[in-house]
Amino acid sequence: MDKINLPKASSLTSPNPVTLVCTQKPNGSTNLATVSWWTYLSFNPAMIAYAMAKTSFSGEMVRENKKVVLTIPGAAIKDAVMGCGMSTGRDTNKIAKLGIKMQSIPDSSIQIPEHTRVAIQCTLKEYHEVGDHYLYICNVDQVLADENEEAVFAWNGYAKIATAKQGE
Ligand SMILES: Cc1cc2nc3c(=O)[nH]c(=O)nc-3n(C[C@H](O)[C@H](O)[C@H](O)COP(=O)(O)O)c2cc1C
């Protein structure tokens, strides 16, 4: 076998999962950020985790509000999913810029994209410094699904967003 680095490994494990992390901005509107590094942690109690760069605006918002919704986007918004990973909510209204249609969900003031296969509503339990990222460990409050939406994944490392069928 060849010795490689971790970025190369993450491209070799592609397709990787991808989420849009939805948080609430100080003005009450929603911010969306593309995050590939998330995982289920526990079914009982229901818990998930995700890692975001220390500098991310989404991280700042979840540390402040404790609430976050992880959504698995549908194929119809795959281009917008890439777009949400290219700018920061600190100075950009990504929803307006990318023309993403949003929907309200029960028991949450955070909105999510209309084209969502799964939405995992969470409360931040704790977060830890992990190198250049923070790892956010969350309790799952509620999970919603629309099985008519087809999930997308990150292909070729993080270069392309596509369904499992469209990827190659
Ligand atoms: C396909 C893809 C996957 C990404 N995965 C992550 C990730 O797992 N963690 C992370 O911190 N940033 C990830 N990013 C980059 C963030 O989405 C990007 O830094 C974004 O600007 C953060 O937005 P925010 O400042 O509004 O939170 C990814 C970007 C793309 C395009």
PDBQT file of the ligand as one rigid body, heavy atoms in Angstrom, charges set to zero:
ROOT
HETATM    1  C1  LIG A 201     -18.723  19.739  -0.192  1.00  0.00    +0.000 C 
HETATM    2  C2  LIG A 201     -18.272  20.592   0.964  1.00  0.00    +0.000 A 
HETATM    3  C3  LIG A 201     -18.094  20.023   2.221  1.00  0.00    +0.000 A 
HETATM    4  C4  LIG A 201     -17.682  20.809   3.317  1.00  0.00    +0.000 A 
HETATM    5  N1  LIG A 201     -17.536  20.214   4.539  1.00  0.00    +0.000 NA
HETATM    6  C5  LIG A 201     -17.153  20.971   5.603  1.00  0.00    +0.000 A 
HETATM    7  C6  LIG A 201     -17.013  20.389   6.895  1.00  0.00    +0.000 A 
HETATM    8  O1  LIG A 201     -17.263  19.195   7.101  1.00  0.00    +0.000 OA
HETATM    9  N2  LIG A 201     -16.619  21.194   7.927  1.00  0.00    +0.000 N 
HETATM   10  C7  LIG A 201     -16.333  22.538   7.741  1.00  0.00    +0.000 A 
HETATM   11  O2  LIG A 201     -15.957  23.217   8.701  1.00  0.00    +0.000 OA
HETATM   12  N3  LIG A 201     -16.466  23.104   6.514  1.00  0.00    +0.000 NA
HETATM   13  C8  LIG A 201     -16.882  22.360   5.464  1.00  0.00    +0.000 A 
HETATM   14  N4  LIG A 201     -17.022  22.952   4.235  1.00  0.00    +0.000 N 
HETATM   15  C9  LIG A 201     -16.727  24.396   4.094  1.00  0.00    +0.000 C 
HETATM   16  C10 LIG A 201     -17.816  25.280   4.706  1.00  0.00    +0.000 C 
HETATM   17  O3  LIG A 201     -19.087  25.002   4.151  1.00  0.00    +0.000 OA
HETATM   18  C11 LIG A 201     -17.436  26.764   4.452  1.00  0.00    +0.000 C 
HETATM   19  O4  LIG A 201     -16.309  27.087   5.223  1.00  0.00    +0.000 OA
HETATM   20  C12 LIG A 201     -18.553  27.757   4.703  1.00  0.00    +0.000 C 
HETATM   21  O5  LIG A 201     -18.120  29.014   4.224  1.00  0.00    +0.000 OA
HETATM   22  C13 LIG A 201     -18.934  27.916   6.183  1.00  0.00    +0.000 C 
HETATM   23  O6  LIG A 201     -20.006  28.831   6.222  1.00  0.00    +0.000 OA
HETATM   24  P1  LIG A 201     -20.373  29.706   7.508  1.00  0.00    +0.000 P 
HETATM   25  O7  LIG A 201     -19.188  30.609   7.805  1.00  0.00    +0.000 OA
HETATM   26  O8  LIG A 201     -21.594  30.479   7.057  1.00  0.00    +0.000 OA
HETATM   27  O9  LIG A 201     -20.644  28.765   8.633  1.00  0.00    +0.000 OA
HETATM   28  C14 LIG A 201     -17.438  22.192   3.135  1.00  0.00    +0.000 A 
HETATM   29  C15 LIG A 201     -17.615  22.776   1.864  1.00  0.00    +0.000 A 
HETATM   30  C16 LIG A 201     -18.037  21.979   0.782  1.00  0.00    +0.000 A 
HETATM   31  C17 LIG A 201     -18.233  22.620  -0.561  1.00  0.00    +0.000 C 
ENDROOT
TORSDOF 0
